[in-house]
Amino acid sequence: SGHVQLLPPQNVTLLSKDFAMILTWAPGEGSPPDVTYTVRYESQDRLDKWMKVPHCKNIPRSFCNLTCALSNFYVKVRARVKAVWGRSQSPWVKSQFKDYYSDVELAPPVLTLNVRENSIHVSASFPLPTCVENLTWKYDLNLWEAGSEDKKKYEGYFRKDTVTINTTALRGNYCFSARALYESINLKHSEFSQPVCVLLNHKG
């Protein structure tokens, strides 16, 4: 008949990682190698209205980035996924509810240093999905002399801001590190980025 009992995907999880909302799953037991998956989502303000996710229809991979498919970042959503193989389809499996706004997990920013004669310009870029560019992301910056515990803190800069630091009095190897911030129900922040160090006012 061409109909195989297709077992549903397992470990279906909606997770927030590095500014993105991603549905992940594992293939059901005994799945054929060329099985594909289709994902839909629903939001808590419109229950039982399962929205299609065009870029996650009949996909071979076992994850779907939902961030930019969501119509509202402030409402809890959940997703579901089914396996498809030929004319066979597995039952849908649902994830738990999450909302981007309060559950988003942040990745550390990437720092760019621009060393001038008497100053250094530091900017932070975030690996953001385009659809969340407009939310108010900020960052904190730490500056310290290599080997010292004494950190100078620059706090609450908006994502597109450049921090300008006067370096006339700084001599030696100085390090910079930053973390991303997001003000949701509580203040969230990423880990600090790996330090980037630079030799300042080095005569020689």
DRENSEDO-318740 format. One line per 5 residues: their letters; for each residue x, y, z of N, C-alpha, C, O. Coordinates in Angstrom, 3 decimals, padded with zeros to 6 digits. Atoms other than C-alpha are relative to their C-alpha. Layout:
BEGIN
A> X/Y/Z/X/Y/Z/X/Y/Z/X/Y/Z ~ ...
//
This chain:
BEGIN
SGHVQ> 000.830/-001.207/000.000/000.000/000.000/000.000/000.863/001.255/000.000/000.354/002.353/-000.225 ~ -000.878/-001.171/-000.052/003.045/002.280/000.302/-000.138/000.741/001.310/000.496/001.779/001.499 ~ 000.141/-000.667/-001.283/001.935/003.170/003.824/000.795/-000.743/001.058/000.534/-001.908/001.358 ~ -000.824/000.582/-001.049/004.530/002.545/006.487/-000.435/000.672/001.293/-000.819/001.842/001.293 ~ 000.291/-000.645/-001.280/003.864/003.119/010.167/001.215/000.867/000.333/002.267/000.362/000.725
LLPPQ> -001.117/-000.914/-000.212/006.025/006.234/010.545/-000.081/000.489/001.438/-001.081/001.083/001.840 ~ 000.035/-000.419/-001.403/006.964/006.893/014.162/000.297/001.500/000.113/001.113/002.031/-000.640 ~ -000.155/-001.460/-000.095/006.756/010.529/015.306/001.393/000.411/000.486/002.094/-000.380/001.118 ~ -001.279/-000.522/-000.507/009.823/012.708/015.998/000.027/-000.051/001.532/-001.017/000.009/002.180 ~ -000.164/000.068/-001.452/011.217/012.479/019.550/000.706/001.257/000.523/001.274/002.040/-000.237
NVTLL> -000.716/-001.101/-000.685/012.580/014.996/022.073/-000.284/001.351/-000.652/000.634/002.136/-000.888 ~ 000.351/-001.262/000.663/010.686/017.873/020.472/000.103/001.140/001.021/-000.612/001.155/002.023 ~ -000.313/-001.049/-000.975/012.000/021.013/022.199/000.071/001.358/-000.677/000.703/001.512/-001.722 ~ -000.114/-001.376/000.475/011.534/024.724/021.651/001.056/000.651/000.875/000.873/000.762/002.088 ~ -001.030/-000.606/-000.833/014.717/026.410/022.764/000.399/001.350/-000.533/000.278/001.649/-001.721
SKDFA> -000.442/-001.334/000.355/016.042/029.904/022.807/001.509/-000.004/000.124/002.054/-000.288/001.191 ~ -001.455/000.081/-000.011/019.682/030.135/021.845/000.563/001.106/-000.861/000.127/001.289/-001.997 ~ -000.706/-001.016/000.797/021.922/033.003/020.714/-000.960/000.916/-000.748/-000.825/001.105/-001.957 ~ 000.963/-000.952/000.564/019.030/035.439/020.114/-001.056/-000.639/-000.901/-001.869/000.077/-001.485 ~ 000.955/000.633/000.915/017.011/032.845/018.170/-000.896/-000.998/000.730/-000.516/-001.563/001.756
MILTW> 000.946/000.972/-000.535/013.971/030.670/018.883/-000.005/-001.184/-000.957/-000.406/-001.048/-002.113 ~ -000.217/001.132/000.905/014.627/027.190/017.497/-000.719/-001.243/000.507/-000.616/-001.600/001.680 ~ 000.618/001.282/-000.334/012.564/024.013/017.441/000.974/-001.104/-000.416/001.460/-001.115/-001.547 ~ -000.889/001.118/000.340/014.710/020.865/017.603/-000.712/-001.316/000.314/-001.625/-001.360/001.138 ~ 000.577/001.325/-000.244/013.845/017.178/017.506/000.981/-001.062/-000.462/001.994/-000.757/-001.092
APGEG> -000.796/001.125/000.478/015.313/013.741/016.883/-000.916/-000.885/-000.842/-002.118/-000.937/-000.584 ~ 000.831/000.876/000.827/014.110/011.280/014.211/-000.656/-001.085/000.857/-000.067/-001.574/001.821 ~ 000.669/001.110/-000.679/011.559/008.720/015.380/000.768/-001.292/-000.252/001.550/-001.391/-001.197 ~ -000.713/001.263/000.139/012.807/005.187/015.840/-000.249/-000.634/-001.365/-001.378/-000.641/-001.854 ~ 000.128/000.700/001.273/013.477/003.327/012.595/-000.421/000.890/-001.159/-000.978/000.403/-002.143
SPPDV> 000.375/-000.898/001.110/012.942/006.426/010.433/000.848/-000.288/-001.227/002.051/-000.520/-001.109 ~ -000.805/000.157/001.225/013.972/005.994/006.789/000.958/001.188/-000.153/000.655/002.286/000.313 ~ -001.006/-001.073/000.096/017.091/008.045/005.889/-000.509/001.236/-000.746/-000.041/002.344/-000.481 ~ 000.449/-001.166/000.782/015.183/010.280/003.436/-001.316/000.580/000.527/-002.068/001.209/-000.218 ~ 001.223/-000.569/-000.588/012.374/011.210/005.843/000.128/001.533/000.049/001.235/002.052/000.190
TYTVR> -000.038/-001.462/-000.154/011.429/014.922/005.932/-000.990/000.417/001.088/-001.782/-000.390/001.575 ~ 000.805/-000.500/-001.128/009.700/017.102/008.510/-000.710/001.293/-000.368/-000.220/002.093/-001.164 ~ 000.763/-001.236/000.192/007.058/019.810/008.552/-000.351/000.565/001.377/-000.749/-000.164/002.285 ~ 000.184/-000.681/-001.290/006.683/022.377/011.345/-001.115/001.036/-000.103/-001.258/001.702/-001.128 ~ 000.963/-001.105/-000.132/003.821/024.650/012.432/000.099/000.553/001.405/000.666/-000.084/002.294
YESQD> -000.007/-000.528/-001.366/003.365/026.937/015.407/-001.339/000.649/000.311/-002.084/001.027/-000.593 ~ 001.193/-000.736/-000.421/000.537/028.448/017.429/000.394/000.927/001.137/001.327/000.641/001.887 ~ -000.315/-000.915/-001.096/000.520/031.417/019.787/-001.165/000.009/000.976/-002.305/-000.290/000.621 ~ 000.984/000.122/-001.062/-001.311/031.656/023.064/-001.190/000.939/-000.179/-002.250/000.716/000.407 ~ 001.148/-000.889/000.220/-003.483/034.520/021.870/-000.908/-000.500/-001.127/-001.975/000.070/-001.359
RLDKW> 000.865/000.587/001.047/-004.838/032.360/018.986/000.152/-001.509/000.043/000.683/-002.110/-000.892 ~ -000.186/001.443/-000.155/-004.958/028.797/020.255/-000.772/-000.770/-001.077/-001.820/-000.328/-001.549 ~ 000.580/000.883/001.017/-005.773/026.004/017.793/000.048/000.594/-001.400/-000.566/000.063/-002.324 ~ -000.249/-000.495/001.356/-004.752/028.185/014.880/001.481/-000.263/-000.274/002.344/000.532/000.096 ~ -001.390/000.392/000.249/-001.605/026.398/013.703/000.495/000.670/-001.272/-000.021/000.421/-002.362
MKVPH> -000.514/-000.771/001.132/000.407/028.688/011.451/001.069/-000.807/-000.735/001.892/-001.478/-000.113 ~ -001.028/000.671/000.796/002.478/027.283/008.597/001.319/000.771/000.118/001.333/001.982/000.338 ~ -001.336/-000.615/000.018/006.221/027.946/008.547/000.609/-000.394/-001.344/001.181/-001.476/-001.477 ~ -000.363/000.394/001.374/007.068/028.046/004.826/001.415/-000.567/-000.143/001.628/-001.494/-000.924 ~ -001.371/000.501/000.183/010.822/027.522/005.243/000.253/-001.299/000.777/001.362/-001.833/000.744
CKNIP> -000.155/001.276/-000.719/010.204/024.437/007.438/-001.069/-000.996/-000.424/-001.686/-001.660/000.408 ~ 000.950/000.974/000.551/007.978/022.377/005.157/000.806/-001.041/-000.774/001.576/-000.700/-001.672 ~ -000.731/001.101/000.650/009.329/018.968/004.086/001.514/000.211/-000.019/002.162/000.094/-001.059 ~ -001.447/-000.233/-000.090/012.834/019.726/005.333/000.697/-001.285/000.466/000.118/-002.053/001.234 ~ -000.724/001.204/-000.413/015.489/016.997/005.757/000.655/000.146/001.378/000.960/-000.860/002.019
RSFCN> -000.733/-000.182/-001.263/017.095/018.548/008.857/-000.937/-000.095/001.204/-002.159/-000.070/001.058 ~ 000.836/000.192/-001.190/015.912/018.151/012.439/-000.017/001.232/000.917/000.015/001.112/002.142 ~ 000.208/-001.229/-000.768/015.636/021.792/013.503/-000.662/001.027/-000.907/-000.595/000.928/-002.132 ~ 000.662/-001.065/000.764/013.674/024.869/012.449/000.155/001.295/000.778/-000.238/001.376/001.941 ~ -000.147/-001.305/-000.641/014.551/028.485/013.226/-001.308/000.774/-000.194/-001.661/001.163/-001.308
LTCAL> 001.331/-000.611/000.071/011.205/030.082/014.074/000.017/001.509/000.217/-001.002/002.172/000.026 ~ -000.023/-001.390/-000.474/012.398/033.534/015.164/-000.795/000.944/-000.897/-001.718/001.618/-000.440 ~ 000.606/-001.003/000.879/011.361/035.524/012.117/-001.348/-000.434/-000.569/-001.968/000.307/-001.332 ~ 001.349/000.422/000.407/008.211/033.474/011.510/-001.033/000.499/001.020/-002.221/000.590/000.710 ~ 000.930/-000.367/-001.071/006.703/034.659/014.811/-000.608/001.367/-000.256/000.079/002.297/-000.678
SNFYV> 000.656/-001.283/000.263/004.146/037.421/014.550/000.078/000.917/001.212/-000.140/002.122/001.089 ~ -000.013/-000.819/-001.212/004.547/038.599/018.149/001.034/-000.557/000.961/000.971/-001.727/001.340 ~ -001.077/000.473/-000.874/007.620/038.412/020.383/-000.398/000.006/001.470/000.375/-000.434/002.320 ~ 000.401/-000.155/-001.399/005.615/039.068/023.564/-001.074/-001.002/000.407/-001.610/-000.915/001.511 ~ 001.044/000.985/-000.296/003.177/036.138/023.397/000.651/-001.379/-000.024/001.503/-001.662/-000.866
KVRAR> -000.564/001.360/-000.018/003.982/032.552/024.320/-000.441/-000.780/-001.239/-001.591/-000.696/-001.668 ~ 000.304/000.841/001.160/004.166/030.180/021.365/000.479/-001.418/000.280/001.341/-001.650/001.127 ~ -000.574/001.342/000.015/004.637/026.481/020.897/-000.030/-000.470/-001.442/-000.735/000.098/-002.275 ~ -000.082/000.490/001.368/005.452/024.487/017.797/-000.296/-001.499/-000.004/-000.272/-002.160/001.035 ~ 000.185/001.451/000.135/004.698/021.029/016.481/000.682/-000.447/-001.289/000.873/000.341/-002.215
VKAVW> -000.712/000.526/001.163/006.452/018.784/013.992/-000.512/-001.411/-000.288/-000.857/-002.165/000.622 ~ 000.349/001.381/000.389/005.552/015.658/012.027/001.019/-000.480/-001.027/001.655/000.318/-001.716 ~ -000.876/000.604/000.999/007.587/013.265/009.915/-000.839/-000.343/-001.236/-002.003/-000.726/-001.121 ~ 000.680/000.303/001.268/006.674/012.761/006.236/000.937/-000.872/-000.834/002.119/-000.567/-000.986 ~ -000.814/000.869/000.860/007.876/009.933/004.008/-000.914/-000.594/-001.059/-001.805/-001.388/-000.757
GRSQS> 000.920/000.438/001.060/006.278/009.300/000.639/-001.405/000.466/000.361/-001.645/001.649/000.598 ~ 001.375/-000.390/-000.339/002.561/009.183/001.375/-000.296/-000.200/001.479/-001.416/000.034/001.932 ~ 000.204/000.238/-001.436/003.080/008.306/005.047/000.325/001.251/000.801/001.242/002.002/000.468 ~ -000.269/-001.116/-000.905/002.901/010.881/007.816/-000.106/-000.518/001.424/-000.944/-001.366/001.731 ~ 000.099/000.383/-001.413/003.554/010.500/011.516/-001.003/000.924/000.681/-001.394/001.936/000.099
PWVKS> 000.778/-000.967/-000.783/001.349/012.066/014.199/000.864/001.239/000.293/002.093/001.172/000.277 ~ -000.714/-001.213/-000.417/002.258/015.641/015.176/000.498/-000.176/001.435/-000.135/-000.861/002.237 ~ -000.473/-000.053/-001.389/004.365/016.138/018.318/000.224/001.465/000.362/000.871/002.207/-000.376 ~ -000.064/-001.416/-000.396/004.104/019.429/020.233/001.147/000.268/000.972/001.559/-000.603/001.739 ~ -001.003/-000.452/-000.974/006.749/021.369/022.121/-000.714/000.652/001.183/-001.942/000.726/001.218
QFKDY> 000.546/-000.798/-001.103/006.258/023.277/025.349/-000.182/001.446/-000.504/000.282/001.785/-001.592 ~ 000.166/-001.421/000.341/005.233/026.994/025.299/001.214/000.816/000.445/001.803/000.552/001.493 ~ -001.075/-000.931/-000.367/007.885/029.729/025.303/-000.313/001.331/-000.635/-001.026/001.393/-001.636 ~ 000.092/-001.238/000.770/008.015/033.386/024.480/001.360/000.651/-000.120/002.176/000.626/000.801 ~ -001.302/-000.559/000.338/010.889/035.169/022.875/000.417/001.043/001.027/001.540/001.027/001.532
YSDVE> -000.277/-001.146/-000.853/010.659/038.263/025.053/000.622/-000.390/001.336/001.652/000.162/001.722 ~ -000.535/000.326/-001.321/011.197/036.595/028.424/000.942/-001.190/000.005/001.673/-001.389/000.975 ~ -000.838/001.201/000.005/012.976/033.400/027.352/001.258/000.116/-000.852/002.100/-000.781/-000.842 ~ -001.134/-000.124/000.923/015.497/034.731/024.846/001.328/-000.168/000.735/001.538/000.393/001.810 ~ -001.339/000.176/-000.555/019.056/033.598/025.528/000.981/000.756/-000.866/000.927/000.690/-002.094
LAPPV> -000.879/-000.906/000.730/021.818/035.983/024.586/001.381/-000.599/-000.221/001.912/-001.310/000.632 ~ -001.384/000.380/000.281/025.147/035.303/022.935/000.890/001.217/000.260/000.429/002.349/000.119 ~ -000.890/-001.149/-000.204/028.173/037.463/023.769/000.218/000.752/-001.312/000.239/000.142/-002.381 ~ -000.256/-000.775/001.216/028.808/040.314/021.318/001.425/-000.219/-000.511/002.292/-000.718/000.207 ~ -001.330/000.048/000.598/031.777/040.428/018.973/000.541/001.427/-000.005/-000.117/002.340/-000.505
LTLNV> -000.549/-001.352/-000.123/034.061/043.402/019.644/000.891/000.360/-001.179/001.647/-000.467/-001.689 ~ -000.913/-000.542/001.011/035.756/045.564/017.034/000.714/001.179/000.625/000.074/002.092/001.148 ~ -000.798/-001.081/-000.585/038.604/047.811/018.194/000.643/000.803/-001.111/001.212/000.253/-002.054 ~ -000.603/-000.886/000.977/039.747/050.805/016.236/000.954/000.919/000.768/000.521/001.857/001.438 ~ -000.990/-000.741/-000.793/042.999/052.183/017.690/000.448/001.237/-000.762/000.947/001.151/-001.884
RENSI> -000.477/-001.275/000.586/043.733/055.866/016.986/001.174/000.486/000.827/001.668/-000.222/001.704 ~ -001.192/-000.476/-000.702/046.543/058.052/018.224/-000.213/000.141/001.506/000.574/-000.388/002.291 ~ 000.204/-000.202/-001.438/045.070/059.102/021.580/-001.289/-000.617/000.520/-001.730/-000.331/001.633 ~ 001.269/000.586/-000.442/041.921/057.055/021.719/-000.199/-001.361/-000.656/000.489/-001.730/-001.607 ~ 000.370/001.275/000.604/040.397/053.700/020.996/-001.526/-000.007/-000.103/-002.214/000.400/000.833
HVSAS> 001.443/000.040/000.227/036.904/053.197/019.543/-000.425/-001.466/000.014/000.069/-002.281/-000.766 ~ 000.429/001.386/-000.152/035.133/050.033/020.604/-001.462/-000.120/-000.424/-002.311/000.633/000.052 ~ 001.403/000.245/000.335/031.976/048.729/018.957/-000.294/-001.491/000.136/000.586/-002.337/-000.022 ~ 000.414/001.384/-000.237/029.998/045.560/019.630/-001.031/-000.381/-001.041/-001.994/000.355/-001.261 ~ 001.045/000.452/000.929/028.113/043.582/017.016/-000.598/-001.294/000.531/000.096/-002.130/001.110
FPLPT> 000.722/001.162/-000.500/025.495/040.980/017.838/-000.458/-000.850/-001.180/-000.825/-000.306/-002.221 ~ 000.483/000.871/001.082/024.568/037.940/015.719/-001.523/-000.080/000.004/-002.089/-001.143/000.258 ~ 001.464/-000.066/-000.147/020.917/039.045/015.591/-000.754/-000.422/-001.250/-000.357/-000.068/-002.361 ~ 000.915/000.179/001.137/018.155/037.686/013.371/-000.569/001.373/-000.392/-000.857/002.194/000.479 ~ 000.414/-001.330/000.471/017.010/040.636/011.219/-001.298/000.483/000.636/-001.468/001.677/000.884
CVENL> 001.318/-000.418/-000.484/013.475/040.601/012.602/000.029/000.540/001.430/-000.944/001.158/001.862 ~ -000.040/-000.523/-001.373/014.623/041.452/016.149/001.003/001.141/000.154/001.330/001.559/001.265 ~ -000.953/-001.111/-000.004/017.057/044.195/015.168/-000.512/001.194/000.803/000.274/001.887/001.449 ~ 000.542/-001.226/-000.600/014.695/046.859/016.537/-000.209/-000.064/001.501/-000.457/000.965/002.129 ~ 000.166/000.069/-001.453/014.414/045.537/020.084/001.193/000.727/000.642/002.238/000.901/000.015
TWKYD> -001.055/-000.844/-000.595/016.485/047.526/022.574/001.113/-000.824/000.636/001.144/-001.026/001.850 ~ -001.168/000.729/-000.476/019.665/045.508/022.852/001.038/000.993/000.498/001.213/002.066/-000.078 ~ -001.077/-000.843/-000.515/022.467/046.975/024.942/001.216/-000.864/000.294/001.168/-002.089/000.185 ~ -001.149/000.792/-000.437/025.919/045.978/026.047/000.777/000.728/001.081/000.735/001.954/001.180 ~ -000.938/-000.501/-001.002/028.347/046.430/028.941/001.400/-000.335/-000.496/001.632/-001.383/-001.099
LNLWE> -001.383/000.208/000.426/032.060/046.805/028.287/000.915/000.079/001.211/000.761/000.963/002.054 ~ -001.025/-000.065/-001.045/034.950/046.027/030.632/001.360/000.259/-000.635/001.673/-000.257/-001.708 ~ -001.360/-000.305/000.445/038.473/047.406/030.245/000.930/-000.217/001.181/000.649/000.256/002.282 ~ -000.962/000.184/-001.087/041.462/046.304/032.303/001.391/-000.206/-000.568/001.561/-000.600/-001.721 ~ -001.374/000.245/000.416/045.224/046.131/032.163/000.277/-001.486/000.169/-000.067/-002.061/001.201
AGSED> -000.250/001.441/-000.047/046.366/042.573/031.384/000.694/-000.357/001.307/001.667/000.287/001.698 ~ -000.607/000.440/-001.253/047.163/040.748/034.616/-000.589/000.672/001.230/-000.330/000.242/002.353 ~ 000.588/-000.706/-001.145/045.192/043.180/036.793/-001.441/-000.449/000.197/-002.104/-000.862/-000.755 ~ 001.388/000.378/-000.304/041.881/042.435/038.525/-000.914/001.215/-000.061/-002.137/001.095/000.006 ~ 000.729/-001.256/-000.124/040.848/046.068/038.461/-000.646/000.375/-001.339/000.041/000.825/-002.255
KKKYE> 000.669/-000.236/001.290/038.212/046.495/035.720/-000.744/001.315/-000.014/-001.465/001.644/000.927 ~ 000.803/-001.214/000.188/036.843/049.771/034.447/-001.227/-000.410/-000.795/-001.116/-001.065/-001.832 ~ 001.242/000.466/000.617/033.183/049.290/033.534/-000.694/001.131/-000.754/-000.819/002.242/-000.238 ~ 000.803/-000.936/000.806/031.245/051.077/030.774/-001.329/-000.718/-000.196/-001.373/-001.751/-000.865 ~ 001.233/000.782/-000.051/027.595/050.103/031.198/-001.165/000.602/-000.766/-001.306/001.822/-000.856
GYFRK> 001.272/-000.407/000.577/024.320/050.229/029.300/000.090/000.742/-001.318/-000.723/001.628/-001.579 ~ -000.081/-000.617/001.324/025.458/051.249/025.823/-000.964/-000.688/-000.951/-001.122/-001.908/-000.912 ~ 000.879/000.607/001.001/022.964/050.746/023.011/000.839/-000.724/-001.045/001.989/-000.372/-001.305 ~ -000.724/000.892/000.895/023.918/048.116/020.487/000.813/000.716/-001.077/001.936/000.313/-001.379 ~ -000.710/-000.647/001.118/024.875/050.543/017.709/000.997/001.059/000.482/001.707/001.664/-000.321
DTVTI> -000.913/-001.025/-000.525/026.830/052.846/020.043/001.449/-000.457/-000.078/001.759/-001.640/000.058 ~ -001.432/000.252/-000.089/030.602/053.125/019.826/000.494/000.648/001.289/000.146/001.792/001.581 ~ -000.571/-000.559/-001.226/032.476/053.609/023.112/001.378/000.544/-000.349/002.225/-000.182/-000.869 ~ -001.290/-000.613/000.283/035.365/056.053/022.770/000.752/000.178/001.314/000.237/000.779/002.257 ~ -000.784/-000.042/-001.228/038.111/055.750/025.367/001.287/000.763/-000.265/002.013/000.473/-001.216
NTTAL> -001.226/-000.776/000.120/040.899/058.277/025.843/001.158/-000.849/000.524/001.128/-001.314/001.663 ~ -001.083/000.920/-000.386/044.160/056.310/025.914/001.307/000.707/000.327/002.334/000.050/000.497 ~ -001.267/-000.708/-000.221/046.716/059.061/026.554/000.713/-000.484/001.254/001.942/-000.550/001.282 ~ -000.637/000.397/-001.267/047.304/057.839/030.115/000.235/-001.505/000.094/000.777/-001.986/001.089 ~ -000.128/001.459/-000.080/047.265/054.132/029.266/001.289/-000.470/-000.683/001.543/-000.144/-001.842
RGNYC> -001.233/000.552/000.581/050.585/052.347/028.730/000.014/-001.495/000.270/-000.127/-001.926/001.414 ~ -000.119/001.440/-000.212/050.889/048.620/028.156/-001.092/-000.786/-000.701/-001.716/-000.310/-001.648 ~ 000.932/000.918/000.646/048.648/045.700/027.295/-001.363/000.092/000.686/-001.491/-000.231/001.867 ~ 001.347/-000.168/-000.559/044.916/046.404/027.795/-000.991/-000.936/-000.678/-000.913/-001.197/-001.879 ~ 000.945/000.991/000.509/042.041/043.977/027.417/-001.439/000.511/000.083/-001.791/001.277/000.981
FSARA> 001.406/-000.395/000.081/038.384/044.449/026.475/-000.864/-001.251/-000.066/-000.491/-002.256/-000.672 ~ 000.955/001.105/000.059/035.396/042.178/026.993/-001.386/000.613/000.164/-001.532/001.630/000.843 ~ 001.338/-000.589/-000.077/031.652/042.776/026.623/-001.046/-001.086/000.157/-000.808/-002.255/-000.149 ~ 001.129/000.930/-000.057/028.304/041.173/027.323/-001.241/000.703/-000.542/-001.370/001.923/-000.442 ~ 001.254/-000.546/000.521/024.910/041.647/025.690/-001.014/000.092/001.139/-001.005/-000.735/002.050
LYESI> 001.046/-000.194/-001.006/021.975/042.943/027.781/-001.351/000.118/-000.675/-001.465/000.591/-001.806 ~ 001.354/-000.170/000.510/018.247/042.791/027.315/-000.939/000.160/001.182/-000.955/-000.664/002.096 ~ 000.921/-000.299/-001.082/015.610/044.314/029.549/-001.340/-000.648/-000.317/-002.126/-000.098/-001.088 ~ 001.336/000.580/000.187/012.664/041.912/029.637/-000.687/000.076/001.357/-000.623/001.115/002.013 ~ 000.660/-000.037/-001.304/010.659/040.949/032.737/001.059/000.214/001.067/000.827/000.924/002.046
NLKHS> -001.153/-000.361/-000.809/014.026/040.915/034.428/001.141/000.283/-000.962/001.034/000.029/-002.162 ~ -001.125/-000.335/000.874/017.379/042.058/033.127/000.751/-001.283/-000.352/001.168/-002.027/000.536 ~ -000.736/001.195/000.412/019.035/039.324/031.074/001.336/000.434/-000.573/001.451/001.508/-001.165 ~ -001.253/-000.312/000.689/022.630/039.229/029.990/000.711/-001.264/-000.429/000.491/-002.341/000.125 ~ -000.776/001.130/000.499/024.974/036.983/028.063/001.225/-000.182/000.890/001.448/000.590/001.823
EFSQP> -001.341/000.108/-000.571/028.316/035.684/029.231/000.840/001.144/-000.576/000.473/001.740/-001.588 ~ -000.925/-000.976/000.591/031.208/038.105/028.713/000.743/-000.660/-001.161/001.018/-001.860/-001.135 ~ -000.719/000.527/001.164/032.989/037.716/025.373/001.451/-000.321/000.381/001.956/000.149/001.400 ~ -001.426/000.266/-000.201/036.514/036.334/025.131/000.748/001.325/-000.072/000.454/002.150/-000.937 ~ -000.710/-001.298/000.014/038.940/039.177/025.946/000.774/000.228/-001.304/001.341/-000.694/-001.889
VCVLL> -000.820/-000.424/001.130/040.534/041.096/023.084/001.000/000.988/000.578/000.601/001.974/001.197 ~ -001.006/-000.848/-000.636/043.853/042.682/024.105/000.811/000.754/-001.044/001.017/000.283/-002.162 ~ -000.728/-000.849/000.946/045.838/045.452/022.509/001.089/000.770/000.755/000.894/001.186/001.897 ~ -001.140/-000.714/-000.601/049.193/047.111/023.217/-000.183/001.489/-000.271/-000.279/001.897/-001.429 ~ 000.236/-001.435/000.176/048.724/050.857/023.828/001.246/000.825/000.302/002.013/000.522/001.216
NHKG> -001.124/-000.951/-000.189/051.271/053.689/023.519/001.324/-000.704/000.187/002.124/-000.358/001.055 ~ -001.230/000.779/-000.102/054.029/051.220/022.979/001.092/000.704/-000.779/000.997/000.857/-001.996 ~ -001.102/-000.669/000.702/057.259/053.022/022.198/001.021/-001.059/-000.365/001.474/-001.829/000.481 ~ -001.002/001.006/000.369/059.637/050.933/020.183/-000.085/-000.317/-001.466/000.679/-001.143/-001.964
//
